[in-house]
Amino acid sequence: MKKISLVLSTALLLATNVIASTSVGYFVDAPITGIQYKTSSGVQGETSKGAYIYNRGDSVDFYLGTGSNAFHLAAVSAEEWVSPNSMTVKPTLTINMTRLLLAMSEFDPVENELIVDQHKLKQVHVQSFLSELNLFELDAVAKHYSIELPTVGEAASHLQSSYEYIKNTFTSKDIVYSPKDKELRDILIKTRDSNNTLCFYDLSKTSSPEYIGPIGKTTYKITGKGIYEYPDYGDRYGSKDKKVANCDIDIRARKKNEEFHPVSDFSGWSGLFACAIKGCSRTDLSGYVVEDYNSGSSYKYRANAISFNPTTQILLNKKQGLGEHEKVFGPNNEEIIWFTFAADDISPLSFDGQWQEKKIHKNSTQYRCLKIKNNEVWATDFKDKRCSKWSVSNYNNVSNQFKDMWWLNNLNESLYFYHLNMPVMWQDEQGTQHYTTWEYLPVSKKLNDGIVYRYQQILDEDTQSLLTSQISELTKL
């Protein structure tokens, strides 16, 4: 790796609980100074030109601001470098985190450095803004508090520049992923279609064998002679006969037979396929590109992002339409994410056990202990930073409050990490429609110790936008 010229700030040098085996990582949205952080091993401080200190095996939480009004940006595995693209799953959250950081910082073009404007963060209306913020609703909350934001296009261009910096700075060719001759699986989740319609996994349809919802699956193997494709659901969304909505996978088009496609040279390919034979470095599997061109069949104005986590061995791709463009017909807001991983490396998750639930309200935070057992959810108060010993007398059955945990009643299918990134729609006993957006980004090789985010939302059908009524963070104890 090319050495980065860096003078660590006093705050960084005084980071607590630092021991001899510590490493230095970098938060890059352009190198940024003034982001607060705390690692799972207790190291905490403030980034200086992006630098933060961590111990091997740490996860790390990043915050904008200090004290009770600090905004929690993300919790991720501590790596050599992290960015908004690698810290979020949803394309909207990646863009909006970048817009937020740009709005709250000053850019030094000489040093190519973002410096958090601490004076701005101390302003009363900005503190109120941060205390109410969730990144899904950045525009609405910013408008309410008269906070000026960069546009989506400006943020996308900034992210593209950030990845040019990453590739020019973190030049290690160390192989972090060797996918050759492994059975690989792509899991695709469409969150918004080309008509600007939000996509959901509809729990009222799950009993139908023909319903897959917005989740596609492809399975394949890259070899020195070519690519094997194996039977799976496939990735065809919608159907010409209109029997399948644009948000949903058409299972009638699923791949039924194994196929082999000979490839003599992968050098002209991109992403995973370009480096699969020789092995991939992290920079091979990282990038953010704004596409603005005519493909022949249509004009493209969109962002394509790719990030690889060396700890979890999961490759994440994101594609997002960047909105109105004079050459693009329609709203151009399609969003899709897909995960790639070796099938043998991923194990099912177990939701059974003790959980801490953190409910985030406008002016307060509420904690509960949850016990998930035998497909039921039980709750009690979180006292003295601990949960009461499990017993039916100490806990109340609150299963009806968690109908969006559809996997508790789906005994025929195992739960995997990617399921916790599907937006769902469901009805209560009175027939009222509800919407929940789940987000989960694993932070360790076991994939079972990240924060599960639960956004309970209200759908505005006219604008196809979601208003968040409740945010919860679920952490397994």
C-alpha positions in Angstrom: 0.0 0.0 0.0 1.3 3.5 -0.9 2.0 5.2 2.4 -0.3 8.0 3.2 1.3 11.2 4.5 -0.5 11.8 7.8 0.0 13.6 11.0 -2.4 12.1 13.5 -4.4 14.7 15.5 -4.1 14.9 19.3 -7.5 13.3 19.6 -6.4 10.3 17.6 -3.2 9.9 19.5 -5.1 10.0 22.8 -7.6 7.4 21.6 -8.4 5.3 24.6 -7.4 1.7 25.3 -4.8 1.6 22.5 -2.5 -1.4 22.6 0.5 -2.4 20.6 -1.3 -4.6 18.1 -3.5 -1.7 16.8 -3.9 -0.9 13.2 -4.8 2.4 11.4 -7.8 2.4 9.1 -9.3 5.2 7.0 -12.8 6.6 6.6 -12.8 7.8 3.0 -15.5 10.1 1.6 -12.5 12.0 0.6 -10.4 11.6 3.7 -12.5 13.2 6.4 -11.5 14.8 9.7 -13.9 15.1 12.6 -15.9 11.9 12.6 -16.3 10.3 16.0 -15.7 6.5 16.3 -15.7 3.7 18.8 -14.6 0.2 18.3 -15.8 -3.0 19.9 -12.5 -3.4 21.8 -13.0 0.1 23.3 -10.8 2.3 21.2 -12.4 5.6 20.5 -11.5 9.0 19.1 -11.9 11.3 16.2 -10.8 10.7 12.6 -7.9 12.8 11.2 -7.7 12.9 7.4 -9.9 9.8 7.6 -7.6 7.9 10.0 -9.0 5.8 12.9 -7.4 3.2 15.2 -8.7 -0.3 15.7 -7.7 -3.7 16.9 -7.8 -6.8 14.7 -11.3 -8.3 14.6 -13.0 -5.1 15.7 -16.3 -3.7 14.5 -16.5 0.1 14.6 -19.3 2.6 15.0 -19.0 6.0 13.4 -20.9 9.1 14.5 -21.5 12.6 13.1 -21.4 15.0 16.1 -21.0 14.4 19.8 -23.1 13.7 22.8 -26.8 12.9 22.8 -27.5 14.5 19.5 -24.7 12.7 17.6 -26.0 10.9 14.5 -25.0 7.3 14.2 -23.7 6.8 10.6 -23.0 3.1 10.6 -21.6 0.0 12.4 -19.2 -2.0 10.2 -16.2 -4.3 10.4 -13.0 -2.4 10.9 -11.0 -2.5 7.7 -8.0 -0.8 6.1 -10.5 1.6 4.6 -14.3 2.1 4.7 -16.6 4.4 2.7 -20.3 5.3 2.6 -20.6 2.7 -0.2 -19.2 -0.1 2.0 -21.0 1.0 5.1 -24.6 0.7 3.8 -26.6 -1.8 1.8 -29.3 0.4 0.2 -28.3 2.7 -2.7 -30.4 5.5 -1.3 -28.6 5.3 2.1 -25.2 5.4 0.4 -26.1 8.6 -1.6 -27.8 10.3 1.4 -24.9 9.6 3.8 -22.6 11.2 1.3 -24.9 14.2 0.9 -25.1 14.6 4.7 -21.3 14.5 5.1 -20.8 17.0 2.3 -23.5 19.3 3.8 -21.9 19.2 7.3 -18.3 19.6 6.2 -15.9 22.0 4.4 -13.8 20.7 1.5 -10.2 21.6 1.3 -9.3 21.1 -2.4 -5.5 21.5 -1.8 -5.4 18.6 0.8 -8.3 16.8 -0.8 -9.8 16.6 2.6 -13.3 17.0 4.1 -13.3 18.7 7.5 -16.5 18.4 9.6 -17.7 21.8 10.5 -17.9 21.5 14.3 -19.3 25.1 14.6 -22.3 24.2 12.3 -22.9 21.0 14.3 -23.3 23.0 17.5 -26.1 25.2 16.0 -29.4 24.5 17.7 -31.3 23.8 14.5 -28.6 21.5 13.2 -28.7 19.5 16.5 -32.4 19.2 16.2 -32.0 18.1 12.6 -29.5 15.4 13.5 -31.7 14.2 16.4 -34.7 13.6 14.1 -32.8 12.3 11.1 -32.9 9.0 9.4 -31.2 8.7 6.1 -34.2 7.4 4.2 -35.9 10.8 4.9 -32.9 13.1 4.5 -34.6 15.5 2.1 -37.8 16.0 4.1 -36.0 16.5 7.5 -33.4 18.8 5.9 -36.2 20.9 4.3 -38.0 21.2 7.7 -34.8 22.6 9.3 -33.6 24.7 6.2 -30.5 22.6 5.7 -29.0 22.9 2.3 -28.0 19.6 0.7 -26.0 18.6 -2.4 -28.0 17.0 -5.2 -28.1 13.2 -5.8 -26.0 13.8 -8.9 -23.4 15.8 -7.1 -23.1 13.2 -4.4 -22.7 10.4 -7.0 -19.9 12.4 -8.7 -18.2 12.9 -5.4 -18.4 9.1 -4.6 -16.9 8.4 -8.0 -14.0 10.8 -7.2 -13.6 9.2 -3.8 -13.1 5.8 -5.4 -10.5 7.2 -7.7 -8.6 8.3 -4.6 -9.0 4.9 -3.0 -7.6 3.1 -6.1 -4.7 5.5 -6.3 -3.9 5.3 -2.6 -4.7 1.8 -1.4 -2.7 0.0 -4.0 -2.2 -3.3 -2.3 -2.4 -6.3 -4.7 -2.9 -8.8 -1.9 -5.5 -11.4 -2.9 -8.5 -11.1 -0.6 -10.9 -13.3 -2.6 -10.4 -16.4 -4.7 -13.7 -17.3 -6.4 -12.3 -19.6 -9.1 -13.8 -23.1 -9.1 -16.3 -22.2 -6.3 -20.0 -22.4 -6.6 -21.1 -18.8 -6.4 -24.5 -17.4 -5.7 -26.0 -14.0 -6.6 -28.9 -12.8 -4.5 -30.7 -9.9 -6.2 -33.2 -7.7 -4.4 -35.1 -5.0 -6.3 -36.3 -2.2 -4.1 -37.7 0.2 -6.7 -38.7 -0.5 -10.4 -38.2 1.6 -13.5 -41.7 3.1 -13.1 -40.7 4.5 -9.7 -42.8 1.9 -7.9 -41.4 0.7 -4.5 -41.0 -3.1 -4.3 -41.9 -5.2 -1.3 -42.0 -8.8 -0.3 -45.8 -9.3 0.1 -46.5 -11.6 3.0 -50.1 -12.2 1.9 -48.7 -14.0 -1.2 -46.0 -16.2 0.4 -48.2 -19.3 0.4 -48.3 -19.3 -3.4 -45.6 -21.5 -5.0 -45.4 -19.1 -7.9 -44.6 -16.1 -5.8 -41.0 -15.3 -5.2 -41.3 -11.6 -4.8 -38.4 -9.1 -5.4 -35.6 -11.6 -4.6 -33.8 -13.3 -7.5 -31.2 -16.0 -7.3 -28.5 -17.2 -9.8 -25.9 -19.9 -9.1 -22.8 -20.4 -11.2 -19.1 -21.4 -11.2 -16.2 -19.6 -12.9 -13.5 -21.9 -14.2 -10.4 -21.6 -16.3 -12.4 -22.8 -19.3 -15.6 -20.9 -18.8 -18.7 -20.5 -16.7 -21.2 -23.1 -15.5 -24.7 -22.0 -14.7 -26.9 -24.1 -12.5 -30.7 -24.3 -12.0 -32.1 -21.6 -9.9 -34.9 -18.9 -9.8 -33.0 -16.6 -12.1 -33.1 -12.8 -12.3 -35.9 -12.0 -14.7 -38.2 -9.3 -13.2 -41.7 -8.8 -14.6 -43.2 -10.4 -17.7 -44.4 -9.3 -21.1 -47.8 -10.8 -20.4 -48.1 -8.5 -17.3 -48.9 -11.5 -15.1 -45.8 -10.8 -13.1 -45.2 -7.2 -11.8 -41.9 -5.4 -12.6 -40.9 -5.7 -8.9 -41.2 -9.5 -8.8 -39.2 -12.4 -10.2 -41.0 -14.4 -13.0 -40.4 -17.9 -11.7 -41.7 -19.3 -15.0 -38.4 -18.1 -16.5 -36.2 -19.9 -14.0 -33.2 -21.9 -15.2 -34.0 -25.6 -15.2 -30.9 -27.1 -16.6 -27.2 -26.8 -16.1 -25.4 -24.9 -18.9 -21.7 -24.3 -19.7 -20.5 -21.2 -21.5 -16.9 -21.5 -22.8 -14.7 -18.4 -22.1 -11.1 -18.5 -23.3 -10.1 -15.1 -21.9 -11.7 -13.1 -19.1 -9.4 -10.0 -19.4 -12.1 -8.0 -21.1 -14.7 -8.6 -18.4 -15.4 -6.5 -15.4 -15.7 -6.9 -11.7 -15.6 -10.3 -10.2 -15.2 -12.1 -13.6 -12.2 -10.0 -14.6 -10.1 -11.2 -11.5 -11.7 -14.6 -10.7 -9.0 -16.7 -12.3 -5.9 -15.0 -10.8 -7.6 -13.9 -7.6 -9.1 -10.6 -6.6 -7.6 -7.7 -4.6 -10.0 -5.4 -2.7 -9.5 -2.6 -5.2 -10.4 -5.0 -8.0 -13.8 -5.4 -6.2 -14.4 -1.8 -5.3 -15.7 1.1 -7.3 -18.4 3.7 -7.8 -19.1 4.8 -11.4 -21.7 7.3 -12.7 -22.9 6.0 -16.1 -24.1 8.7 -18.6 -24.3 7.2 -22.0 -26.4 5.7 -24.8 -26.4 2.0 -24.7 -28.0 1.6 -28.1 -31.4 0.5 -26.8 -31.8 3.3 -24.2 -30.0 6.1 -22.5 -28.4 5.3 -19.1 -28.0 7.8 -16.3 -27.3 5.8 -13.2 -24.7 4.9 -10.5 -23.1 1.4 -10.4 -21.4 0.6 -7.1 -19.4 -2.4 -6.0 -17.8 -3.1 -2.6 -16.1 -6.2 -1.1 -15.8 -6.9 2.6 -12.6 -9.0 3.4 -14.0 -10.0 6.8 -17.4 -11.4 5.7 -16.2 -12.4 2.2 -19.4 -10.9 0.7 -19.4 -8.8 -2.5 -22.2 -6.1 -2.6 -23.3 -4.5 -5.9 -25.7 -1.6 -6.0 -27.4 0.0 -9.0 -29.4 3.2 -8.8 -31.1 5.5 -11.3 -30.0 9.1 -10.7 -33.3 10.8 -11.4 -34.4 13.1 -14.1 -32.3 13.5 -17.2 -33.1 15.2 -20.5 -32.3 12.1 -22.4 -34.0 9.6 -20.1 -37.7 8.8 -20.2 -39.5 8.5 -16.9 -38.4 9.1 -13.3 -35.2 7.0 -13.6 -35.2 5.9 -9.9 -34.8 2.1 -10.3 -32.8 0.5 -7.4 -31.5 -2.9 -7.1 -28.9 -4.6 -4.8 -27.2 -7.9 -5.1 -24.9 -9.9 -2.9 -22.4 -12.4 -4.3 -20.8 -15.1 -2.1 -19.5 -18.6 -2.2 -22.4 -20.9 -1.4 -20.3 -23.0 1.0 -19.3 -20.0 3.0 -22.7 -18.9 4.1 -24.7 -20.5 6.9 -28.3 -19.9 8.0 -28.9 -17.5 10.8 -30.8 -18.3 14.0 -33.1 -15.6 15.5 -33.7 -17.6 18.6 -32.2 -16.1 21.7 -32.0 -12.9 23.7 -32.0 -9.5 21.9 -31.8 -5.9 22.9 -34.3 -3.7 21.2 -33.5 0.0 20.9 -36.5 2.2 19.8 -35.4 5.6 18.6 -38.1 8.3 19.2 -37.9 12.0 18.3 -36.8 13.1 21.7 -36.0 9.9 23.5 -34.7 6.3 23.3 -36.4 3.3 24.8 -34.9 -0.1 25.4 -36.5 -3.5 25.8 -35.3 -7.1 26.1 -36.6 -9.5 23.6 -36.6 -13.3 23.9 -37.3 -15.1 20.6 -38.2 -18.7 21.3 -40.3 -21.3 19.4 -41.3 -18.7 16.7 -42.7 -16.3 19.3 -41.4 -12.9 20.5 -41.5 -12.1 24.2 -40.5 -8.7 25.8 -39.6 -7.2 29.1 -37.9 -4.0 30.3 -34.2 -3.5 29.9 -33.0 -2.7 33.5 -29.5 -1.8 34.7 -28.1 -2.6 31.2 -29.1 -6.2 31.5 -32.0 -8.5 30.7 -34.1 -10.4 33.3 -33.6 -14.1 33.4 -36.0 -15.7 31.0 -39.3 -16.9 32.4 -42.9 -16.7 31.2 -43.8 -14.7 34.3 -41.1 -12.0 33.6 -41.9 -11.5 29.9 -45.0 -10.6 27.9 -45.8 -12.2 24.5 -45.5 -9.4 21.9 -45.5 -11.6 18.8 -48.3 -9.5 17.3 -46.0 -6.5 17.2 -43.5 -8.4 15.0 -45.6 -9.8 12.1 -43.0 -8.3 9.8 -40.6 -11.0 11.1 -42.1 -13.3 8.5 -39.2 -15.9 8.8 -40.5 -16.9 12.3 -43.5 -18.5 10.6 -41.8 -19.7 7.5 -40.5 -23.1 8.7 -39.8 -24.5 5.3 -37.0 -22.0 4.4 -33.8 -21.1 6.3 -33.1 -17.5 7.2 -30.0 -16.0 5.6 -28.4 -12.6 6.1 -29.7 -11.3 2.8 -33.3 -11.9 3.8 -32.8 -9.2 6.4 -32.5 -6.6 3.6 -35.9 -7.2 2.0 -38.6 -4.6 2.4 -41.9 -6.3 3.4 -45.6 -5.4 3.3 -48.0 -7.1 5.6 -51.5 -6.8 7.1 -52.7 -6.9 10.7 -55.8 -8.7 11.9 -57.9 -5.6 11.0 -56.6 -5.7 7.4 -54.5 -2.5 7.8 -51.5 -2.5 5.4 -48.1 -2.1 7.0 -44.6 -1.6 5.6 -41.2 -2.4 7.0 -37.7 -1.9 5.6 -35.1 -4.2 7.0 -31.4 -3.6 6.8 -28.6 -5.8 8.0 -24.9 -5.6 7.2 -22.9 -8.4 8.9 -19.7 -7.3 10.7 -17.9 -10.6 11.2 -17.2 -13.9 9.4 -20.0 -15.6 11.4 -22.5 -13.1 9.9 -24.6 -13.1 13.1 -23.5 -10.1 15.1 -24.4 -7.0 13.2 -27.2 -4.6 14.1 -30.6 -5.4 12.5 -32.3 -2.1 11.6 -36.1 -2.1 11.4 -37.8 0.9 9.8 -41.6 0.8 10.3 -43.0 3.0 7.6 -46.1 4.5 6.0 -46.4 4.5 2.2 -47.5 7.5 0.2 -48.8 5.8 -2.9 -49.0 8.9 -5.0 -45.3 9.8 -4.6 -44.1 6.3 -3.9 -42.2 7.5 -0.9 -42.0 6.1 2.7 -42.4 8.0 5.9 -40.7 6.3 8.8 -42.9 6.1 11.9 -40.6 4.0 14.1 -36.9 3.1 14.0 -35.6 0.1 16.0 -32.1 -1.4 16.3 -32.0 -5.1 17.3 -28.8 -6.4 18.7 -28.3 -10.1 19.7 -26.9 -10.5 23.2 
